[in-house]
Amino acid sequence: MRRLIEKKYPNKEWEHRFKDFNNMPQTSFDDIMGIIEEANR
């Protein structure tokens, strides 16, 4: 999932990718589920 997050947000600096992605104000539940679903493919 970390690679998918980096691919979706290529210019973002991450300290802890999934945690920081999850805690971004603009991240919705659908965004999180989309990353998880894509990782399961």
C-alpha positions as CSV (number, residue, x, y, z in Angstrom):
1,M,0.0,0.0,0.0
2,R,2.9,2.3,0.6
3,R,3.9,2.3,-3.0
4,L,0.3,3.0,-4.1
5,I,0.1,6.0,-1.8
6,E,3.4,7.3,-3.1
7,K,2.2,6.8,-6.7
8,K,-1.0,8.7,-6.0
9,Y,0.8,11.6,-4.2
10,P,4.3,11.6,-5.8
11,N,5.4,15.0,-4.5
12,K,4.4,14.5,-0.9
13,E,7.0,14.1,1.9
14,W,6.0,11.3,4.2
15,E,7.4,10.5,7.6
16,H,5.1,7.4,8.0
17,R,3.3,6.9,4.6
18,F,0.1,5.1,5.6
19,K,-0.4,7.0,8.9
20,D,0.3,10.4,7.3
21,F,-2.0,9.5,4.3
22,N,-4.8,8.4,6.7
23,N,-4.4,11.6,8.8
24,M,-4.4,14.1,5.9
25,P,-7.5,16.3,6.2
26,Q,-8.5,15.7,2.6
27,T,-8.3,11.8,2.8
28,S,-11.7,10.3,2.8
29,F,-12.8,6.8,3.8
30,D,-13.3,6.1,0.1
31,D,-9.7,7.1,-0.6
32,I,-8.5,4.6,2.1
33,M,-10.7,1.8,0.8
34,G,-9.5,2.5,-2.8
35,I,-5.9,2.1,-1.8
36,I,-6.7,-1.2,0.1
37,E,-8.8,-2.5,-2.8
38,E,-6.1,-1.7,-5.3
39,A,-3.5,-3.4,-3.1
40,N,-5.6,-6.6,-3.0
41,R,-5.7,-6.9,-6.8
